Amino acid sequence: MSAPTREQVEAALDQARPELVKHGGNVELLGVNDQGVVLVRLVGACSGCKHANATLSNIIGKTLKELLPGISRVDALM
């Protein structure tokens, strides 16, 4: 299975963004590599929030993995 393109990841992130925006935050895609590892930055209210790890796994990671089976992991710069 090949890793998704940056464009595919951006489109999938667009599905997760409304939930983040409701809480004053957002996510910025920093990159995706050939092994399907996605690197993001949480911004706005999500940056530094005590729930940032939960947001990363329960909203962003879950959405990306459901929509793009080639995603192996989602990491964030915090």
ChimeraX attribute file (.defattr): number of C-alpha atoms within 10 A of each C-alpha:
attribute: neighborCount
match mode: 1-to-1
recipient: residues
	/A:1	8
	/A:2	10
	/A:3	19
	/A:4	19
	/A:5	16
	/A:6	15
	/A:7	10
	/A:8	14
	/A:9	20
	/A:10	15
	/A:11	13
	/A:12	18
	/A:13	22
	/A:14	16
	/A:15	14
	/A:16	19
	/A:17	16
	/A:18	13
	/A:19	15
	/A:20	19
	/A:21	14
	/A:22	9
	/A:23	11
	/A:24	13
	/A:25	17
	/A:26	21
	/A:27	22
	/A:28	14
	/A:29	15
	/A:30	13
	/A:31	15
	/A:32	20
	/A:33	13
	/A:34	12
	/A:35	14
	/A:36	20
	/A:37	17
	/A:38	23
	/A:39	16
	/A:40	20
	/A:41	18
	/A:42	23
	/A:43	17
	/A:44	15
	/A:45	14
	/A:46	22
	/A:47	17
	/A:48	12
	/A:49	15
	/A:50	9
	/A:51	10
	/A:52	16
	/A:53	17
	/A:54	12
	/A:55	18
	/A:56	20
	/A:57	15
	/A:58	11
	/A:59	17
	/A:60	25
	/A:61	20
	/A:62	15
	/A:63	17
	/A:64	26
	/A:65	16
	/A:66	11
	/A:67	15
	/A:68	17
	/A:69	13
	/A:70	18
	/A:71	23
	/A:72	14
	/A:73	15
	/A:74	18
	/A:75	16
	/A:76	16
	/A:77	10
	/A:78	13
